[in-house]
Amino acid sequence: MAIPRKTILIVLAFFAIYVIWGSTYLLNKIAVGELPPFFLASFRFITAGIIIFVIAKSMKLRLSISRKQLINCVFSGFLFLVYGNGVFVWALKYIDSGFAALEASTQPLFVLLLMRLIDNKKMKANALIGIALGIIGMYILVSQKELVTEEGSLLGMFMILTCVLSWSYGSVFVSKADLPANYFVSTAYQMISAGILLAITSLVFGETWISPLEWSVSVKWSMLLLSVFGSVVAFTSFNYLLKMVSPEKVSTSAYVNPVIAIVLGWYILDEAISLQTIIAACILLTGVYFITTKRKIKIRPFGR
């Protein structure tokens, strides 16, 4: 019996947000070993933005937006891609890609805390358990002696946490902001504006721009995969899944991405995986599960 086309598309979309997004940590780590971080991120997002604009034009989507929408696109692009991703790539110069992916998995924790602070949203028992586990897991993860003693590792860990905070605030901001109605068009404007801001940042920091003709084969492949698959395919798949399946199923990428990143970093880059990292990963991902699950947990008084 033939498999329905819809089922095939859903499976491929999940593969994209699981494996492709999980592999972007490795791809960024490879590319940043040869290219300046802000130049790298700028090139990636401008390329991806142009591709999306071309696709949107071919689909005859309306590309014009209001002044307010443009400002919001630039601001959200800064939160997500300039700081959230650009600085993240810079931090990969100092820590392993798998370790960085584990830190990034704490995003749901930050989103919850920000919603509590900004919207005064009441936290459920699930969320409180998840936050507690997240704090414990993060402490175990970053307190490893072999990491703390490495030059620049503490700075890298701290900066990645600020990147996660920036991305999390961006998620809260976008949920209320006036942005283009079509998500595809909105993403294109965010990527182009972020790419331009990253290019300016690169110039301010005096980075040396390297022609693609001078890139090594591994970096060329990394940039191609990051631009086309990591930025266009995976993001489109994410948007598609939000319309086709329940949000909690889509959010399972938060559990899978760090695992993919750790395995790829270990297999391809020979990144070490300590027992403490494995324990921290289990606690962190359990915390993420409690934060994202919709199952209600009742905390009963002691002795009853």
N, C-alpha and C positions, 0 to 999 in steps of 0.2 A: 504493500500500500504506500502511495506517494506521501511524503511529508508535506504538510501545508506550507505555502510560501511564507506566511506570517510567522510560523514557528521557526523556520530557518533564519529569518531576519532577526527574531528575538535572540536566538542562540548566538548569532554573529555579533549582535550588539553587546550582549553580555561578555563575549570574548574580548571585545574592544575595551570596555571599561575595566575589565579584570586584568587582562594581560598587557594591553597596550599602555594603559595608564600606569600599571605596575612597573612596566619596563622603562618609563620615562626617567625614573631616578637613575638607572644605569646609563641611559643614553646621555643625560645631562652630565653625569660624572665623566664619561668618556670624552665628551666635547670640551668640557671646561679644563681638561688636562692640557689642551692645546690652544684653545681660544679664550680671550678675555671674557669674563662672565656676562657683563652688561651688553657687550657687542653680540655675544652668542644669543642672548635672550631677545635682543632687538631684531636681529636677522630672522630668528624663528617666527616671531609674532607678525612682523611686517609681511613676511612670505605667506604665512597662514591667512592673514587678513586679506591680502590681495586675492588669494585662491577663493576665499569665501565670497568676496565681492563679485568675482567673476561668475561663480555658481549662482549667487543671488540674482545677478543681472540676467543670466540665461534662464532663470526661473521666472523672470519678469516681476520680481518683487519690488516694492516701492523702496527706494534707497534714501529719499529725502527725509530729514528729521528736523525737529524744532531745535531752537538754540538751547532750551533747557535740557532736552534729551541729549544733545551733544555734550553739554557740561557734565551731565550724570554719567554718560558713557566714558568720558575722560577720567572722571573721579573713580568710577568702579574699575576701569582698566588699570588705574594706578594701584588700587588696593589689591586686586587680584594678580596682575601680571608684572607691574613694575616692581613693587615691593614684595608682594607675596611670592612671585616666581623669580624675579631678577636677583633679589638678595639671596633667595634660597639657592640658586645656582652658584652664586659667589661662595656661600657657606660650604658647598660640596667640595671646595678645595681643601677643607680641613677635616671633614668627617666622612665616613663611609656612606654609600647610597642607601644601604639597607637600614642603617641606623637613622638616617634622615627620614626615611619613609615611616619608621615607627613613630618618630616625633610628630610627623604630619598627621598620623592617624588620630591624634588627640583633638582634631578640629571640632568634632561634635561637642566635646567638653567645653571648648571656648565659646561656641555658638550658644550653648545653653546659658553659660555665665553672662554673656553679653545681653541675651534676651531678658535675663533676670534684672540686669542693671539698667538697660535702656527701656524695656517695656514693662518692667516689674511683673514679668510672667512667673506664676507660681510653679515651682519645681515639684514633680511627682516623685514618689519613692524610688522608682526605677532610675530616674535621673540622678538622685542623690547617691545611690549605690554606685552608679557609673562614674560619677565625679570622684568619689572616694577611691575607687579602684584605679582611675586614671592618674590621680595624684601619687598613689603608691607605686604604680607601674612606672611612671615617669621618674620618680626618685631612684628606683632600682636601676633604671636604664642609664641615667646620666651620672650615677655615682661610681661607675666602674673605674678602678684605679688606672687601668691601662689606657683609658680614654682621657682621664683628667690630666695625666702626666704628659700627653702628647701636645706639642706646640700648636697653639691656635684652636685646639679642640673645644675648649670651654667657650671661646668666642663664637665658634661655629654653631655649637648647640644652642647658645642663647639667641643668636640671630635667627635660627630656624624657628624657634618658639615665637619670636616677634613676627615672622612671616606667617605663621599659622594664625596668629592673632589678627593680622591684617586681612588675611583671606576670610577669616570668620566674620569680622566686622563688615567686610564687603558683602557677604552672604545676607546679613541682616539688612544692610543698606539697600541692596538690589530688590529685596522683597517688597520694599515700599516706594522705591524711586520711580520717577516718570522716565521710562525707557522706550525705545521703539517697540511697537506691538509685535513685530516679527522677531523671534529670538535669534534667528540666523543673522539678520541685519544688525541687531544689537551687538552680537558677538564680534562681527566684522569691525564695527566702529571701535569697540573696546580694544581689539587686537592692534589695529592700525595706530590708534592714539597711544597705546602702551609702547608699541615699537618705536614711535617717534621720541617719546619721553626717555626710553631706555637708550636710544642713540645719543640724545643730549647728555644723559648721565655718563655714558661711556666717554664722550668727549671731555666732559668736566673732570673726570678722573684720569684723563690722559691715557686711556687704553689705546693700544696699537691695533688698528683695523687690518685684518688679514684677508687677502683676496681668497675667495673659494677655490681658485685655481691652485693655491698653495696649501690647501688643507690635505691632511692624510686621508686615505681611503676610509678608515674607520670613522673619522670625524664627518666626512661627507655623508656616509650612510646614517650616522647618528642624527645629523641635522635634517636629512630628508625624512627620516622616520618621525622625528619630533615635530616638524612643520606639517607634514601631510597627515600622518596617522595620529600622533599625540594631540595635535591642536585641532584638526578638522574632523577626522573620522571618529575619534573617541568622543569628542564633545558633541557631535551630531548624534552619535549612538546614545549618549547619555540623555539627550533631549527626547529622542525617539522612545526610549524605554519609560521615561516619566509619563508618556501618553499611553503606553501599551500595557504596562504592568504596575503593580502597587509600589508606592515610594519606598516602603521598607525593604522590598526586594532589590531595588536599585541601590539602596544605601549599603548593601552587603559588599560593595566595592571597597568600603572602608576597612573591611576585615581582610580582603584578598590582596589588595595592592601591596601592603607591607610584606606579606609572605612572598609574593612574586619578586619584589625588589630585593629581599634578603637572599633568596635562592639564586637569582641572577648575579647579584654582587659577589656571592660566594663562588659560583661556578665559573664566571667569566673574569672577574677582577681579583679573585683569590682573597676576598674580604673575609676576615675572621668572624666566626659566630661563637660567642662565649655562652656558657650555661646561664650566666646572669642576663644576657640579652634575650635568650629563649624564655626565661622565667618572666622577664619584664614584658615581652611580647604577648605572652598568654594573659597576663593580668591586664595589660592595656586594651587588648582586643576584646576581652570579656567586659571591660568597662564600656567600650564603644557599643557593644551589644546591648547592655542595659540602657544606655542613653537613647539608642535608636529604636529599640523594641516598643511595640504598642501594647504588649501584654501587661496587665495591671498586677502589681505586687502589693499585697497588703502587709503592712508591718504591725503585728499584733503586740500588745503589751506583754511584758515579761511575766511568765507564770500562768498565762491563760491559754 
